[in-house]
Amino acid sequence: MMMRMRKTLFAVLALLGAFLLGGCSVSKEDDALARQLIEALHAGDYAALSNKIDPEYRTTQTAEALPKMRALLDLGELKEMHQVGYWVRGGVGSGPSYRDASYEIEFSKGWVLAQFRFYRNGATCSVQSFQLTPLTKSLESAHAFTLTGKSTVQYAFLFMVIMEPLFMLATLIACIRTRLKRKPLWCLLVLVGVMRFSMNWTTGQMGWQQMSVALLGSSGLRAGPAAPWVLSFSVPMGAILFLLKRRSLRQPDTVAPPPLPPSLPSPPPSTA
């Protein structure tokens, strides 16, 4: 029975992992279309580019914007183009869907961030949005974790991220050494943090999530090599609650009573 449950759990986790990984990769059709757009714009082939744009957006303003966008790609030889973001909305069954794809393009003289929005309906696909943003460095370098050039608030936030799991582990050791009822439950509780405060380490932008529960509280994650690090910590409510109630939860030490001294034999009854 246990073996069957383990196999089922493993299969569910495998399917979940495949689903999550699959949702992060751009489809072959969208990837090919994005590369065709960049190559056509880089070569100045505006006619081929216009044919891919949704007819609703083929306006005079769009035609005037294409040469300006072409100038942003005038950075020498195109060396590499790789995906840094991909989101799909809609598309249930064969229905219409909107697909947002982002690419970092490396040229011999600089970098450019390209963002597309494709509209797919069955076998037809058109471009509804196309934006280029010059970059001073690669996204991987821009979002690298570094301690230089950060504000006092960022250093304080990083201190909280480091100290929270250490505080929880220290409280766990104290919990293990304390005589109390339901010790396994308290040992688990002291490792749980509630609420979540997060920070984009690159920009210093902060946010918080009220309904959140985290084990060991702190975390440092990034969506990929070209994404910023997001640090977070929570309120160690379980550890704080244990320290406040430790005296009342402690069970008194049970000391065995000393053994009774050996009894002396009673004197024999006197005979008168």
PERASUL-V875192 format. One record per backbone hydrogen bond with DSSP energy under -1.0 kcal/mol. NH is the residue of the N-H (numbers start at 0). CO is the residue of the C=O. If there is no record, write none. Layout:
BEGIN
NH&CO  NH&CO
END
This chain:
BEGIN
4&0  5&1  6&2  7&3  8&4  9&5  10&6  11&7  12&8  13&9  14&10  15&11  16&12  17&13  18&14  19&15  20&16  21&17  22&18  23&20  24&21  30&26  31&27  32&28  33&29  34&30  35&31  36&32  37&33  38&34  39&35  40&36  41&37  42&38  44&39  45&43  48&44  49&45  50&46  53&126  56&53  57&54  58&56  62&58  63&59  64&60  65&61  68&64  69&65  70&66  72&69  73&70  74&72  78&105  79&105  81&103  83&101  84&101  86&99  88&97  90&95  94&91  96&119  97&88  98&117  99&86  100&115  101&84  102&113  103&81  104&111  105&79  106&109  107&76  108&74  111&104  112&132  113&102  114&130  115&100  116&128  117&98  118&125  119&96  120&123  123&120  125&118  126&51  127&116  128&116  130&114  132&112  134&110  141&137  142&138  154&150  155&151  156&152  157&153  158&154  159&155  160&156  161&157  162&158  163&159  166&162  167&163  168&164  169&165  170&166  171&167  172&168  173&169  174&170  175&171  176&172  185&181  186&182  187&183  188&184  189&185  191&188  192&213  193&234  194&211  195&208  196&232  197&206  198&230  199&204  200&228  203&199  206&197  208&195  211&209  213&192  215&190  217&215  218&231  220&229  226&223  229&220  230&198  231&218  232&196  234&193  236&234  237&191  239&235  240&236  241&237  242&238  243&239  244&240  248&244  249&245  250&178
END
